[in-house]
């Protein structure tokens, strides 16, 4: 049986609600799982909920609910949130399930039989909020080092002989340099182990909630010892003889449960039971909100659904592409080493820059030009080496990034190909090739389409709805195999492409800021001046007056209709070395496809103005037709872009 790529998130406590911090770990695992599936591998992506702890029981009591009903409800909330965000987990394990309890009790028995567990009296401090024991010397002002309340416990209990496992653990860490990632966090683990590990009390008096100790039903198994075992329970251990086809796994979590639990206790438990260790244990940093970690107890939680709805209502994305927008923002903000302050500003910035601008422009311009210059079909002609190399480099970058578990870097490499394409279009200027009837035009247009098709494949693990939407616009129905991605044969000459449709409308950041300001007590607004009639031109002007107006030849490189207006068109023009955005009331007369590549005359020193919330940095010259519609002025011969008109 083929070896499965198994990847896990922590199982989440059901005393909380799912927020974007949890969604971050989900995304990292989901993107990695999708990448391996796209490569044709067997994948097992495990997540779930941690339901046995004392704090869960206390949360249920506080909510005045039966503990079983409470955990069912919150666990379902987590599941629903992950389903709404389209996370493709293969198993959702709950620690109240019999398969989990069976695995926990079995492992306990194995360790007891092997002499790794013994009975003793435990007296000391217990932090219920973090479900950990705290040394007297670690207390700060009578609280745990995390600032949580502690309580004194004194009981006969079972202990795990962790102190004996420091050395073999260190040997494993040294022999497997990528076992713990990132390196900075691995160093913390090394110094933690080097300080000397202490035996761990792994049972509690049975409060009527939890997994009973086999043969000592008055006790339950300590929640961390119990929870970690979910990872092998979900592979089928101990009953399924094939469980090892799904093990070892890659474990992801945030930093707070890395050193003591996932990087030390868990491998030690497995080692003691003579079971194989996880292949890799990786921790990311936190999403913070303001100064503190985003968490329910801090009351600073952004719900993942809230973020998705934001892209639907504020940007106008479809529901499935809004989910991709959330995924992109999570990946772009991923705190691999440090922490990230997760703000709405950051979210809007990444969305606009990667999706609305880079991806939107590349798609819109490429498709528009294939319609205009090649009759809407992918032309023949070999893709230029520059494009083939950029595709190969981006693919390599994405592969390396996933191999190193860097979803953030995979996003960078894939979006990098799209940015390359935008530059390639600017420099190869298909409109100029068309005008000059240059035979390179076909190769350039085909290269543009192939770069887009390849970028669709490379973003797919991260943006699973965007990739097929891009392919549909390119007229491609199936997805190429990963190995084939970027090959010219995947985009046959003659493929009929669709009309470009914007996938990610731009977020109007100024409008959003204004909305935030509006919710604050507003300054009285100055009254709007009535619209002034157009000034009449005087019968004569002096030559110096004319010279105040700087007219230049510009080339339209992008054109897009403005939603909500049948008249306005947003244009990007180049004046030689300089790019400008110009809003022009020409959409009734001209289609974007008629404009891209065309030369026009603009007033280059007109003071910028805002039209439909967009900055307009100049004005196009046009004559009035008999019905008042515009007729654009165009040099009769090709002029250098940016040349002066006088
Ligand atoms: N139940 C334990 C885990 C047991 S695993 C055997 C637990 N649960 S938790 O609900 O507190 O989830 C913690 C995990 O949620 C973090 O390790 C991380 O994966 C994710 N995150 C929760 N808040 C987060 C942030 N603010 N930022 C980043 N990750 C966050 O601990």
Boltz pocket constraint, residues with backbone or C-beta under 6 A from the ligand:
constraints:
  - pocket:
      binder: B
      contacts: [[A, 9], [A, 10], [A, 11], [A, 12], [A, 13], [A, 14], [A, 16], [A, 20], [A, 21], [A, 22], [A, 24], [A, 25], [A, 50], [A, 224], [A, 227], [A, 228], [A, 229], [A, 230], [A, 252], [A, 253], [A, 254], [A, 255], [A, 256], [A, 257], [A, 285], [A, 286], [A, 287], [A, 288], [A, 293], [A, 294], [A, 295]]
      max_distance: 6.0
